[in-house]
Amino acid sequence: MAKIPSIVILTGAGVSAESGIDTFRSEGGLWEQHRVEDVATPEAFARDPDLVLRFYDMRRAAIQTKQPNAAHEALARLDAEWPGELLIITQNVDDLHERAGGSRLLHMHGTHLTAWCLACDGRPEWREPLIDRPACPQCGAAGQMRPDIVWFGEMPYEMERIYAAVGACDLFVSIGTSGAVYPAAGLVREARARGAMTLELNLEPSQGSYFFHESRHGPATRLVPEWVSEMLGQG
């Protein structure tokens, strides 16, 4: 363990898929019923806010019924027991990492369980629908809250911190990602260019599999606990 002082882990939809949360490209899933342009861009929100708010209200409600799986739990264990630097960067907008016990965590694409008030720039915790245009609990403005989700065309959160961590890590691990959505998909190249070892754990080869020193393929609930046990010396 002493040979790997710093780990950065990038997680994507594949980590939560086995908890019953649709991946972005899953056949028959919620996303397939809507075009990205209609529900996941600032332009869509300006054009038809009711459609966008209802879509995310459904997602928010669904996420709260799901439970962490063995992959979330294994990463929480690594988070708790790893003696060196560790940062989990998740593209997921659910809270399953947190509910499993993860704490060294960053949501680069936002989260369903906060809202963003456009009046005061506050991001209060939020679990209820937004379709009825509720007042912001921080400033009182009505009808000014939108999902605190990074939409296509918007900049992911905390990119400066992310690039600093990726540039300084000794091991970069990508779990359950498609390798298709940037800038997250480019982080493996950034890590490798800085000399980090790179590992992919994914159901199937991602679009960027060839950038990784090692790729392991299979369900996250099997691969992640196995890898965490190896890292903690119990594999």
Secondary structure, DSSP 8 states (H G I E B T S, - for coil): -TT--EEEEEE-HHHHHTTT---TT-TTSGGGGS-HHHHSSHHHHHH-HHHHHHHHHHHHHHHTT----HHHHHHHHHHHH--SEEEEEE---SSHHHHHT--SEEETTEEEEEEEETTT----B--S--TT--B-TTT--BS-EEEEE--TTS--TTHHHHHHHHHH-SEEEEES--S-STTGGGHHHHHHHTT-EEEEEESS--TTGGGSSEEEES-HHHHHHHHHHHHTT--
